[in-house]
Amino acid sequence: MRKTHNFAQMQIDEILHVGDTVVDATIKAGDGTRYLASRVGDGGHVLAFSDQKKEIDDMASSLFLSGLTARVEPIEKSFTNIPEYLSPTELVSVFLFQVDQLTDPNQLKQTIQQIQLYLRTLGVIVLDGHHQNPAMQEVLSMAKKLPANAYEVRYFYDALTDEAALILQRN
């Protein structure tokens, strides 16, 4: 059986184009950043956020070894600062959040409400985490209230591992 983040990556692969701008909102181990950088091509741009210097440094090393450094702009700030780095003239294809127990539910919800303005048509906001995580549940509750004519909401959940992926796609 595929992990829920594999389903999320398949959804990302369906809409992502070479040259797109994408955001890794929570670098963590850097695997999401590397994945996105490998998909956007030389003309693409990945904004990668973390307020942890170690995560930035680890990601930078991984990108260097993969030859993807030029595609990524590391930003040593929390995901709550994402709107400050966006422009309405350059819409984003993918926002990727790796949600864990340290993720503040209210900050995550507020940030997602703000970044929706910068999501291109058919673009996605992806949350990868665990079903029981309060931040995941907060955004899932918000997502259920989105207008069906503006967004498609998909939720992948593995009952055995508690892994979950929430995908909000703008119509």
HELIX and SHEET records of a PDB file:
HELIX    1   1 THR A    4  ILE A   15  1                                  12    
HELIX    2   2 ASP A   31  VAL A   40  1                                  10    
HELIX    3   3 LYS A   53  SER A   66  1                                  14    
HELIX    4   4 THR A   69  ARG A   71  5                                   3    
HELIX    5   5 PHE A   79  TYR A   85  5                                   7    
HELIX    6   6 PRO A  105  ILE A  115  1                                  11    
HELIX    7   7 GLN A  116  TYR A  118  5                                   3    
HELIX    8   8 PRO A  134  ALA A  143  1                                  10    
SHEET    1   A 7 VAL A  72  ILE A  75  0                                        
SHEET    2   A 7 HIS A  45  PHE A  49  1                                        
SHEET    3   A 7 THR A  21  ASP A  24  1                                        
SHEET    4   A 7 VAL A  92  GLN A  98  1                                        
SHEET    5   A 7 LEU A 119  HIS A 130  1                                        
SHEET    6   A 7 GLU A 163  ARG A 170 -1                                        
SHEET    7   A 7 TYR A 151  TYR A 157 -1                                        
END                                                                             
